[in-house]
Amino acid sequence: MTFIDTHTHLYMEEFDVDRTAVVERALAAGARFLLLPNIDEASLAPMLALCKAYPVSCFPMIGLHPTQLPDDPNPVLQRMEQLLADAHHPFVAIGEVGIDLYWDAQRREEQIEVLRRQAAWAIRYDLPLMIHCRSAHCELVDTLLPWATQLIGVFHCFGGTAEEASELLTRFPGFKLGIGGVLTFKKSTLPAVLHSTVPLSRIVVETDSPYLAPTPHRGQRNESAYVPLILDKLVSIYEQRREEIEEQLLRNTLEIFKRLPREKKTSRNIW
């Protein structure tokens, strides 16, 4: 088994007591890469330290999360772009960025403007976007649509309707949907949405750890070692052999994250 967790906040304090063990469990479960989305300037240092400790497994992103905007986001954005301007920067994506009107509707226009600026980074520095969207589907589509053919990335933690999935996949051909633990929840409508609307070629897997642990760990701290539980559910939805699903997901992820190492690890040359 081999997989890439495309979204884990492994640098957060929830993992301080056993981070090494969490990484070891992930690798033992089949994780090839763990991709770490940034959320603000303060999280850059611990995230980069983790990637330095595990240089062949952990890869960082950079971006300002919509719920983490300081009173004046401009200085932070300027400093982040200075890091990107270094040709030897380590970042594999711009993220976690987006619009969140569930937690912070009052700063709607600021969130939209900050997303526009970071989408421009993605084009300028040839990086994918890791998109956070909550209660803001229409705003997100309207904001990104002018660059739809220039952008690639992931709509992280997708949990929307079939209509929303269809619109995102149609309007943004360079994007995949990030599928995580919500897929395994008893009352989740996501399995039906995937079955009816979303080709296997348009998804990647993620945990969003420490959040959204899959069943039977729901309510507990999430971690990358639980990705196989998501894969189990995908096998039942797409009715394909597990090996075929894993290989397709690897291809999907490498299509998006072009700065990840390419290594020939199997006879089918997935890497």
Secondary structure, DSSP 8 states (H G I E B T S, - for coil): --EEES-B-TTSGGGTTTHHHHHHHHHHHTEEEEEE---SSTTHHHHHHHHHHSTTTEEE-B---GGG--SS-HHHHHHHHHHHHSTT---S-EEEEEEETTT-GGGHHHHHHHHHHHHHHHHHTT--EEEEEES-HHHHHHHHGGGTTT--EEETT----HHHHHHHHHH-TTEEEEE-GGGGSTT-SHHHHHHHH--GGGEEE---BTS---TTSTTS---GGGHHHHHHHHHHHHT--HHHHHHHHHHHHHHH-TTS-----STT---
